[in-house]
């Protein structure tokens, strides 16, 4: 099987010849791996991805607004395309989004508020990217919903608004949804395999807004975004941090194909596969907060082998570190090497 074929086989709940994988490292961690193997080419992201045998790759629109760091206000403070100022100093670390400092929508109203139109130029690099990545399963980022809403309004304000200002929340989320539906409509014209939504709804112990308000505000709009993607014949992949397992049935109902990050520290990955593995494909599963950071190399190898044998059986699993941003350099190098070599030895 070629890489793309393995991923499609796993997503459609059939058994591939190997469990597909995507291993991502932070820049410092990748530099350590390059030094360990004596191969400077591994210091390059694309070079490492090819060497490690990744099955998936991700393409992102240019300059679509939210989280596009348009200008530096002062050292460590960046104003994105929607006017949100992000503090990336100190503990947040270079390259992180940090935390928003301002409130673009201080009052529950959308008067004088509008979103920038990304236009076709935001996607002009897609044909070349696709041509250069033939054989990979190509995932295209298409949007969010809750994250830009709270970044614009403020987390506490938005959660209060869900109770006290439901009309405003409906207007805000509809505005965002329609914006991202426009992006979806442009992305699905290209030969990508899946459209990806990244929208963190959870923390370690459940949904930030609870299931009641998630079903009231998030679910119906996600259903429309998922439907637009599925109508174009693409798979739907979702990243949502935290324990969102309470709404797995809802996500399956509205058409989700692949869930990430599948974090073992907050859910029993074996039980989740038993309960949902014939209806939902899981992507992730190798714990960044547990086995990779605090285990031994032998424990990492054993854990990885168990995930391949048990969670990977019958398809429905793509192996990866339990966060798409990658493995950090605070994970022991020997553990990173153990994961890589176990995956590659399938």
Secondary structure as UniProt FT lines:
FT   HELIX           3..11
FT   TURN            12..13
FT   STRAND          21..22
FT   HELIX           27..37
FT   HELIX           40..43
FT   HELIX           45..52
FT   STRAND          56..59
FT   TURN            66..67
FT   STRAND          69..74
FT   TURN            75..76
FT   STRAND          77..80
FT   TURN            81..82
FT   STRAND          85..87
FT   HELIX           90..92
FT   TURN            94..95
FT   STRAND          99..100
FT   TURN            104..105
FT   TURN            111..112
FT   HELIX           120..123
FT   TURN            124..125
FT   HELIX           126..132
FT   TURN            133..135
FT   STRAND          137..143
FT   HELIX           146..153
FT   HELIX           155..164
FT   HELIX           166..187
FT   TURN            188..189
FT   STRAND          194..198
FT   STRAND          202..203
FT   TURN            204..205
FT   STRAND          206..207
FT   HELIX           210..213
FT   HELIX           214..219
FT   HELIX           220..231
FT   TURN            232..233
FT   STRAND          235..239
FT   HELIX           245..247
FT   HELIX           248..253
FT   TURN            254..255
FT   STRAND          258..260
FT   TURN            264..266
FT   HELIX           269..276
FT   TURN            277..279
FT   STRAND          281..286
FT   TURN            288..290
FT   HELIX           291..294
FT   HELIX           297..306
FT   HELIX           307..311
FT   TURN            313..314
FT   STRAND          317..321
FT   TURN            324..325
FT   TURN            329..330
FT   HELIX           333..344
//
